[in-house]
């Protein structure tokens, strides 16, 4: 789910995801998504999955 959160963070200047955090492990995973930088090619491939 880190890639999905990273995509949301990088894809929109307006939308901000608010992921649930029910444990310290989930918090660490969510913070990891904020550190994950997707390259342009990654974003294009993810956008192509559902091009709405």
JOLIN-V247911 format. One line per field, one symbol per residue. ss: DSSP state (@ for helix, = for strand, . for the rest). burial: 1 if it has 24 or more other C-alpha atoms within 12 Angstrom, else 0. A space follows every 50 residues. Layout:
ss = ???
burial = ???
//
This chain:
ss = .@@@@@@@@@@............@@@@@@@@@@@@....@@@@@@@@@@. ..
burial = 00111111110000000000000000000100110000000000000000 00
//
